[in-house]
């Protein structure tokens, strides 16, 4: 199946990145409620100063999509799942570029696991969002795949679409482990940087590394209890990723704190804590992170 009709739900930094890349190569529609659409029409979305003239639709419209990209914040996922109802057909592929571990499961409960390819986004070197404008550099990558044999055809169809339109991607051997490694990376760097108000480059010292390792111990213990294949590699793999993060860029959670936006602490420390409780595993580091970020949100509100 050739992918021709694409919907993006969520025009934050990630959604705008792919709206810019796909707007001229397929039939792209941006799905949002009327209030948001009015906001986009008054303040045209921009990527690196370039205005994007986009085709907007509401949840009341219709027209089956070949590919639906959900790129909201996690607290917008429930609305997104409702919004896409009129656009999901038998062969529709849904990818969720949200952080955390739970979005695919939530989507599959409504539309079936046969519609889902597990996926996540690897960010650019620097990305700053202010209102409907994003300034970024580097090379964004979508990592995707499926743990289900019956979804391999969809995986191949998406690969062909990305190849044709020069969208950078990776297909790992074990997408579930890859999602956990990305999750662990976010649990460490997003939360610590937000609390300590540090750029990537400012995290390169032994004291920060000690904090990273303690947090990763908790994530690894939880991953083991969740029967994640390869859990024993999480610490080394994540530390290798963190060691490469340099420069003056700020994490998305630090940007959220600075802007007074609600953070994604519930799907980072919150999920580690919840899974830990389910398996009888203590997670004091993540509990402290959770409490501190909640305080910061209240102060900034």
ChimeraX attribute file (.defattr): number of C-alpha atoms within 10 A of each C-alpha:
attribute: neighborCount
match mode: 1-to-1
recipient: residues
	/A:1	13
	/A:2	9
	/A:3	17
	/A:4	13
	/A:5	16
	/A:6	22
	/A:7	24
	/A:8	24
	/A:9	25
	/A:10	23
	/A:11	23
	/A:12	18
	/A:13	24
	/A:14	23
	/A:15	19
	/A:16	23
	/A:17	21
	/A:18	16
	/A:19	24
	/A:20	18
	/A:21	14
	/A:22	19
	/A:23	17
	/A:24	11
	/A:25	11
	/A:26	14
	/A:27	14
	/A:28	21
	/A:29	21
	/A:30	23
	/A:31	27
	/A:32	22
	/A:33	17
	/A:34	14
	/A:35	9
	/A:36	15
	/A:37	18
	/A:38	13
	/A:39	13
	/A:40	19
	/A:41	12
	/A:42	9
	/A:43	13
	/A:44	16
	/A:45	23
	/A:46	20
	/A:47	18
	/A:48	13
	/A:49	10
	/A:50	13
	/A:51	13
	/A:52	15
	/A:53	14
	/A:54	17
	/A:55	13
	/A:56	20
	/A:57	17
	/A:58	18
	/A:59	17
	/A:60	13
	/A:61	13
	/A:62	13
	/A:63	10
	/A:64	18
	/A:65	24
	/A:66	21
	/A:67	24
	/A:68	26
	/A:69	20
	/A:70	26
	/A:71	26
	/A:72	23
	/A:73	18
	/A:74	21
	/A:75	14
	/A:76	14
	/A:77	20
	/A:78	13
	/A:79	15
	/A:80	22
	/A:81	17
	/A:82	12
	/A:83	18
	/A:84	25
	/A:85	16
	/A:86	15
	/A:87	20
	/A:88	19
	/A:89	15
	/A:90	11
	/A:91	14
	/A:92	22
	/A:93	23
	/A:94	27
	/A:95	25
	/A:96	23
	/A:97	25
	/A:98	22
	/A:99	21
	/A:100	22
	/A:101	18
	/A:102	12
	/A:103	20
	/A:104	21
	/A:105	13
	/A:106	15
	/A:107	21
	/A:108	16
	/A:109	9
	/A:110	11
	/A:111	18
	/A:112	12
	/A:113	19
	/A:114	19
	/A:115	22
	/A:116	24
	/A:117	24
	/A:118	24
	/A:119	24
	/A:120	25
	/A:121	19
	/A:122	15
	/A:123	19
	/A:124	15
	/A:125	16
	/A:126	15
	/A:127	20
	/A:128	17
	/A:129	19
	/A:130	12
	/A:131	13
	/A:132	16
	/A:133	20
	/A:134	20
	/A:135	16
	/A:136	17
	/A:137	12
	/A:138	10
	/A:139	12
	/A:140	18
	/A:141	15
	/A:142	17
	/A:143	19
	/A:144	25
	/A:145	26
	/A:146	23
	/A:147	13
	/A:148	11
	/A:149	9
	/A:150	11
	/A:151	17
	/A:152	15
	/A:153	12
	/A:154	21
	/A:155	19
	/A:156	13
	/A:157	15
	/A:158	23
	/A:159	18
	/A:160	15
	/A:161	17
	/A:162	16
	/A:163	12
	/A:164	10
	/A:165	13
	/A:166	11
	/A:167	16
	/A:168	13
	/A:169	18
	/A:170	14
	/A:171	15
	/A:172	14
	/A:173	11
	/A:174	14
	/A:175	20
	/A:176	20
	/A:177	18
	/A:178	22
	/A:179	21
	/A:180	22
	/A:181	24
	/A:182	21
	/A:183	20
	/A:184	27
	/A:185	23
	/A:186	24
	/A:187	26
	/A:188	24
	/A:189	22
	/A:190	23
	/A:191	26
	/A:192	22
	/A:193	21
	/A:194	24
	/A:195	15
	/A:196	12
	/A:197	18
	/A:198	18
	/A:199	19
	/A:200	20
	/A:201	15
	/A:202	16
	/A:203	22
	/A:204	15
	/A:205	9
	/A:206	9
	/A:207	9
	/A:208	15
	/A:209	15
	/A:210	11
	/A:211	13
	/A:212	22
	/A:213	16
	/A:214	16
	/A:215	23
	/A:216	23
	/A:217	15
	/A:218	20
	/A:219	30
	/A:220	22
	/A:221	18
	/A:222	26
	/A:223	23
	/A:224	13
	/A:225	16
	/A:226	14
	/A:227	9
	/A:228	14
	/A:229	13
	/A:230	16
	/A:231	19
	/A:232	13
	/A:233	12
	/A:234	22
	/A:235	20
	/A:236	13
	/A:237	15
	/A:238	21
	/A:239	17
	/A:240	11
	/A:241	12
	/A:242	19
	/A:243	13
	/A:244	11
	/A:245	17
	/A:246	14
	/A:247	13
	/A:248	13
	/A:249	19
	/A:250	21
	/A:251	23
	/A:252	22
	/A:253	24
	/A:254	24
	/A:255	21
	/A:256	18
	/A:257	20
	/A:258	14
	/A:259	13
	/A:260	15
	/A:261	14
	/A:262	18
	/A:263	24
	/A:264	22
	/A:265	21
	/A:266	17
	/A:267	20
	/A:268	24
	/A:269	27
	/A:270	18
	/A:271	19
	/A:272	28
	/A:273	23
	/A:274	16
	/A:275	19
	/A:276	20
	/A:277	13
	/A:278	12
	/A:279	12
	/A:280	11
	/A:281	16
	/A:282	16
	/A:283	22
	/A:284	13
	/A:285	17
	/A:286	25
	/A:287	14
	/A:288	12
	/A:289	22
	/A:290	19
	/A:291	14
	/A:292	14
	/A:293	23
	/A:294	16
	/A:295	12
	/A:296	17
	/A:297	17
	/A:298	10
	/A:299	10
	/A:300	14
	/A:301	11
